[in-house]
Amino acid sequence: MKFGYTIVYVPDVKASLVFFEKAFGLTRRFLHEAGDYGELETGATTLAFASHGLGDSNFASGVVRASESDRPLGMEIGLVTDDVAKAHKTAPTTKPWGQTVSYLRCPAGTLVELCTPVG
C-alpha cells in the first residue's frame, strides 16, 4: 500500500488549480473537459481537486464544504519548501522540533501549511 493522491472538494475546480499555480508555482497536470476534476504536478503524490457536485454524487450525505465554513476543516495540505518566509509573507513559526511552518487558507477554504523539511 502507498499513498497515491489527495482530492479536495471545492466549489470551482479551475479556480483552485489557478490559485495553486499562481500562489505556489505548481503546474497543472490535467483538467477534465467537464471542469469537475483537475490535478496538479506535485511530485510522487498527486494533489487533485473535484467539484462539490462530484463529491456529493460519491457520498450519500454529500461532502462538508470548507468554503462555507468559518473554521478550516480538521486537515491540511502541506507543501514543503526550503524558504517558508519567501513562500508566505506572514511571519512563519518555528516548531519545537526545528521545522519552520506557516499556515494560510486558500479561497476554497482549504488549509495549507507551508513548511521546511523535517529533520
C-alpha positions in Angstrom: 0.0 0.0 0.0 1.2 3.5 -0.7 -0.3 7.0 -0.6 -1.4 7.9 -4.1 -3.3 11.2 -4.0 -5.4 13.7 -2.1 -8.6 15.0 -3.6 -10.0 18.3 -2.2 -13.7 19.0 -2.9 -14.1 22.7 -3.9 -16.8 25.0 -5.4 -14.7 25.7 -8.5 -12.0 23.3 -9.7 -10.4 25.5 -12.3 -10.2 28.4 -9.8 -8.5 26.2 -7.3 -6.0 25.0 -9.9 -5.3 28.6 -10.9 -4.8 29.6 -7.2 -2.2 26.9 -6.6 -0.4 27.6 -9.9 -0.1 31.4 -9.1 0.4 31.2 -5.3 2.8 28.3 -5.2 4.2 27.9 -8.7 2.7 24.4 -9.2 1.9 23.1 -12.7 -1.4 21.8 -13.9 -1.3 18.2 -15.0 -4.9 17.8 -16.0 -8.4 19.5 -16.0 -11.3 17.3 -17.2 -13.3 18.9 -20.0 -16.4 19.0 -17.8 -14.4 21.0 -15.2 -15.3 18.7 -12.3 -11.9 17.3 -11.7 -8.3 18.5 -12.0 -4.8 17.6 -10.9 -1.5 19.4 -10.2 2.1 18.2 -10.7 3.3 17.8 -7.1 5.8 15.0 -7.2 5.1 11.4 -6.3 1.7 12.1 -4.7 -1.0 13.8 -6.7 -2.9 16.8 -5.4 -6.3 16.9 -7.1 -9.5 19.0 -6.9 -13.0 17.8 -7.6 -16.3 19.7 -7.6 -18.7 19.7 -4.7 -21.2 18.2 -7.1 -18.9 15.3 -7.8 -18.3 14.8 -4.1 -22.0 14.9 -3.4 -22.5 12.2 -6.0 -19.9 9.9 -4.4 -21.3 10.1 -0.8 -25.0 9.6 0.1 -25.0 12.6 2.5 -22.7 14.7 0.4 -19.4 16.4 1.5 -18.6 19.1 4.0 -17.8 22.3 2.2 -14.7 24.0 3.6 -15.6 27.1 1.5 -18.8 27.6 3.5 -17.2 27.2 7.0 -15.8 30.0 9.1 -13.3 27.4 10.5 -11.0 25.3 8.4 -11.6 21.6 8.2 -9.5 19.3 10.5 -7.0 18.6 7.8 -4.4 20.4 5.8 -2.3 20.2 2.6 1.4 20.5 3.4 3.7 22.0 0.8 7.4 21.6 1.6 9.8 24.5 0.7 13.3 25.5 1.9 12.2 29.1 2.4 8.8 29.4 4.1 9.1 33.1 4.7 9.6 33.8 1.0 6.7 31.4 0.1 4.4 33.1 2.5 4.7 36.8 3.5 3.3 36.4 7.1 5.6 35.6 10.0 6.4 31.9 10.0 6.6 29.9 13.2 9.5 27.6 14.2 8.1 24.4 15.9 10.0 22.8 18.9 11.4 20.1 16.6 13.0 22.8 14.4 10.6 22.8 11.4 9.5 26.2 10.1 5.8 26.4 9.3 3.3 29.0 8.1 -0.4 28.5 7.5 -2.9 30.0 5.1 -6.4 29.4 4.0 -7.0 29.4 0.2 -10.1 30.8 -1.4 -11.9 27.4 -1.5 -11.4 27.2 2.3 -8.7 24.5 2.3 -6.0 24.9 5.0 -2.4 24.9 3.5 0.7 24.5 5.6 4.0 25.8 4.1 6.9 24.0 5.8 10.5 23.2 5.7 11.5 19.5 5.6 11.5 17.8 9.0 14.9 16.7 10.4 
